[in-house]
Amino acid sequence: MSKDDLELDEDFIDEDDEPIVEAEPPAASRNTLAKRRAIDNLLHERRLNKELADYDYDLD
């Protein structure tokens, strides 16, 4: 069968007229995302502290 052989029923009525509601992500994935963000923030802070330590002058 080719695509031309298919006939679409134009009188088709979708019985599921309810709007599609996206499900919230499971708590485990939200928890994992929060942990990942915390780790990313700590790593970023370490990188900034290392860059700051690389300066030759005293900030005091």
Wavefront OBJ file of the C-alpha trace (Angstrom):
o trace
v 0.000 0.000 0.000
v 1.262 3.418 -0.828
v 0.333 6.657 0.870
v -2.053 7.437 -1.976
v -4.084 4.302 -1.272
v -5.040 5.409 2.234
v -8.367 7.118 2.617
v -8.956 9.342 5.592
v -12.357 9.509 7.203
v -13.110 13.214 7.278
v -16.179 12.705 9.464
v -14.043 11.276 12.238
v -14.969 12.691 15.641
v -12.471 12.393 18.406
v -14.283 11.089 21.454
v -11.501 12.269 23.776
v -12.189 15.987 23.715
v -10.467 16.416 27.075
v -7.397 18.647 26.949
v -4.073 16.916 27.303
v -2.596 17.667 30.695
v 1.125 17.213 31.035
v 2.029 15.193 34.065
v 4.379 16.661 36.618
v 7.794 15.053 36.708
v 8.133 12.419 39.382
v 9.508 13.507 42.723
v 12.665 11.463 42.137
v 13.569 13.397 38.996
v 12.870 16.733 40.719
v 15.079 15.638 43.608
v 17.810 14.555 41.208
v 17.616 17.885 39.392
v 17.882 19.782 42.675
v 20.944 17.740 43.645
v 22.524 18.350 40.243
v 21.974 22.096 40.552
v 23.510 22.103 44.042
v 26.577 20.236 42.727
v 26.877 22.619 39.762
v 26.722 25.597 42.109
v 29.450 24.146 44.348
v 31.695 23.441 41.363
v 31.143 26.955 40.030
v 32.024 28.404 43.431
v 35.235 26.320 43.511
v 36.206 27.556 40.043
v 35.642 31.161 41.089
v 37.673 30.691 44.290
v 40.519 29.148 42.271
v 40.482 32.076 39.826
v 40.495 34.483 42.748
v 43.441 32.649 44.340
v 45.376 32.915 41.065
v 45.582 36.708 41.333
v 48.992 37.953 42.462
v 47.786 40.860 44.522
v 46.202 41.048 47.963
v 42.561 42.160 48.066
v 42.675 43.373 51.711
l 1 2 3 4 5 6 7 8 9 10 11 12 13 14 15 16 17 18 19 20 21 22 23 24 25 26 27 28 29 30 31 32 33 34 35 36 37 38 39 40 41 42 43 44 45 46 47 48 49 50 51 52 53 54 55 56 57 58 59 60
